[in-house]
Amino acid sequence: MEGPYKYVRNANGKVSRVIRIGTRKSQLARIQTDSVAEKLKRLYPDVHLEIVGMTTTGDKILDTALSKIGEKSLFTKELETALERNERENPHDAVVLHPKNMGKSLDTLPDKSVIGTSSLRRAAQLKKRFPHLEFKDIRGNLNTRLKKLDEKDDFAAIILAAAGLRRMGWDSRVSQILGPEDCMYAVGQGALAIEVRARDEDILEMVSVLHDPDTVLRCIAERAFLRRLEGGCSVPVAVHTEVKDSQLYLTGAVYSLDGSDSLKETMQTSIGLPSQERVDERVQRVGVTANNMPGPAQDASEKLGLDLANLLLSKGAKEILTVARQLNDAR
């Protein structure tokens, strides 16, 4: 057949359109991608889905990955910096204890116990909240980090995203969930994104049915907050969002590396704005394209993130983050 699409014919002679899904090759990435593929297959049984493992990393992962996997394609990843109808997974962080410390918590671990985390955001908050503990970098994927914890005595515990542990089926390893009073989470943590080339409007339409509205609006607010602060993995920025009674609440904070200096504020906005408009597929709000969702609610969520960031900037957030970035770069 001619045209922009690829087709395959099965053993029964039925012709199906091919959609390629790119994913990183880690176990967690594949589990997340498979969950999306299963939902799409149920919704579009006549489409043939191909999952392609990618090794590309970095800021240009989407452009590079999509150019490699070809014609009509999409890419799945976790948003930490078109979200599933199964609401956002638990976005909070979890404590995983060394087997010898089972039954304890961060509060009850002995003085000078070493906690493993590669996140500046987690370390900054937890240093302030649990001053009797010490924090040390730990690298690698989930499997690697758990192996380092269990097979050596370097760490009394490690901090991981609860969402990743649940998706891997490792809920039994979670000893403690850290609430926002202990450690607020990263922007987009626990949400899954499907990334699509902007010109592939038919694919955008196809995956738009997977949107969870509350998750979309929360992530738009969080991402707008982070973008306005010019934050990222190199500085400690944390958020907490909640939708309640048609109100979106956003708490955002910035920290020094040791947690001794911080700014934290909360704002809210109405997202129950009535609208029958159809959203233009080409409209992006902080990188999120959410078809079939009211534009005013998305705009209000983005404005909330910007307004909260501007409030923190007016109180000195830029200075805190600049020092944090400089100190981190010097390490």
Buried (B, 14 or more C-beta within 10 A) or exposed (E): EEEEEBEEEEEEEEEBBBBBBBBBEBEBBBBBBBBBBEBBBEEBEEBBBBBBEBEBEEEEBBEBBBEBBEEBBBBBBBBBBBBBEEEBBBBBBBBBBBEEBEEBEBEEBEEEBBBBBBBBBBBBBBBBBBEEBEBEEBEEBBEEBBEBBBEEEEBBBBBBBBBBBBBBEBEEBBBBEBEBEBBBBBBBBBBBBBBBBEEBBEBBEBBBBBBBBBBBBBBBBBBBBBBBBBBBBEBBBBBBBBBEEEEBBBBBBBBBBBBEBBBBBEBBBEBEBEEEEEBEBEEEBBBBBBBEBBBBBBBBBBBBBBBBBBBBBEBEBBBBBEBBBEBBEEE
